[in-house]
């Protein structure tokens, strides 16, 4: 025993001597992140370490690490907000925490209501224009409902309704928890006062619109090698004889392209497909990828020449300010020959986001941005300015939205 005590004393004295001599203190292992949960939900982290399934959780992360916390509600609860820490008051379920100190955050959820007595609500099916569709529910007893059916489930639970078109297309939901939605599935939180919900089906309409001649714009990423004064970086113009996706060899710079189509599409239409078809101006085999997007505004401004480089009408500024969340990468790898008809991938998600904008009036503005890594790779296509030599048009398949909510 005496030897053990003497050994411990020797170690302690040695540490004190090291400290007195200015020996370096071992570096810290990192910082602690603690997460608490209020209500019905859980939080996990990327990189792993936090999982509040069992309550408050904490983990140590290296200094400078960025830890993304994700809050997920349980059952019928909903995420409310974060309190404390860098995301205080944020309602975004994702919270990024940079580890520069010990940090504590709290995720707040509503309390999930306990299931109640069974209640019943009505699901209707309305077919227009020769369309035929049905509705089924994951719980509640509805399978291939083709007219009017009753769904029975416990109050405060959730029922997923799925609309399926056998002829024509799905036009959207009206009434109750699903009102205004146009995706094929809808989740209903059951309550005793739930309104009747209607699944609307209609025929699929195809429309083809040619681009407005004056509404094809090219914007130079860098100043032109031809005339950098007349064509500075960011300059956009509408008088090109053809379009070059990716790189413009005339001006020796990559470029953005903007296209405006004035359509007869109804606002809120359920878009089934949308593709742009163009005619190749000349043969080309470069591998080019451009990113296609749209301008999500109710009344997009017309394109115009921008000789003074003000940025007021250019494609990249408009895409950055009001660009659609949906984008489509168009990877062009197959060779083109002059006169070939070329078609973009399906742009339905982009067009859908635009026509769903409140008050949208019928004009589609779409953008093609270059891939910086592609260098001088280019694909030339015909512009409708070359009268009679080709086409540049968009073809859209859609289902018109329901005119008004159906009665119970």
Phi, psi and omega in degrees: 000315181301320180295322181294317179297317180298323180294316179297319178297321181295318179296315181299316181296321180298318179296321178296319180296318179299318180295319181294332181273004177080023179297142183295141177279135179305141182296151178294149181279348181145202181232152181269136174244121180245135182233127176247155181235133174241121181101195187260098179178179181216160180231133174237169185229157172226113004293161185299159179150326179253126172208108187269018181306330180258011180120213179298138180229151176215154179205159180257130179235153182292150177302133180092346177299143172254114183256122178264118177265138178236123181263130181231119180290161179250136176060233182266006177289165176228152176285134181261297181186175172261147169230150184071162176072189188289342182254021183310126178079356179289141177258005177282126181298344178259133180228123180262124182242118175272125187278093176243356178192166173301132188225141176232133177227160179231133175257127184250128178237157169286158175281133177287131179289144178289143176304140181252204178289158177296135174232163184234135172229163187260140172242125179250153174238125178240122179251129178235156172061025180087000179287155177224130180212167179223166177230139174231157178237148180288327171225161177107356169088017181250124177227122178052048177291127184245002183215269178221126185224163179247134176254129180240125180203164181291138178302142180078004173262175183245141177236130177261119177263139179233123178263134181230122178269128174263331173223135184080215183213165178281130184262337181136169180261149169226147176089149174058210183295341186263359188304127177087354180274145180236013171277155187292338178247148178217136179259126181251126171271111191291131172215162187295339183259013183302129177286163173297143181244133183242131172263123184253134178235147181209170178289156178272128181253139176247129177230141177237126182237132177272141181298143174295128184306321183276000187244034170249115186239142173241137180235124182282134177285316178242168179298145181290143175283342180286311181203088183295341178282312180287327182236075180283171176302134181089352180296137174232148185212158185242016186245027181284149178275342173206174180248141176241110179281124181100277188234135178261105183292335179296318183257358178057050177202153172290160183211153170272154174232138175237138180229135179240127177242127174265118190240170174257015179299135174282144176301140178079006178300149177269107187281125179268320177199157178204121179224147174258132178245134181224166177250127180296132182281329180200169179292145179201147181228002179300144172277118184231139171236126174239150178258123181261137180210185181219174178256112186270072177226157184290320183225083182295139180290150175295154172282153178209156173301146182232065187295337182264006177056045181279340182080003185288337185229007188285163187288313186294322179296316181292322178294323179289326183280319187224028182294149178294149172295322179286134174222159178226126175274126179253101179268112183257110184239330181286144178297148174249147170247153179304132180092352178295141170275125181241144186231138177288167168296172181294126181254022186303319183296322179293311181296322179300316180298325181288312184289346177274354178295133181303128178079012182302138190250003174119348182264131177254124172246123182238151183235152170233115181257145184281158173266113184302330183287347184282349177063239185262012179295138184214154172226112181274136176231157184285144173257146180295354173296333175279078188306126175083355184262355180174188182228159170211101188215160177244135177244125186235131170256129184212163173243126182297145180290157177298144184291320184197156178302138177285149178283161180297000000 
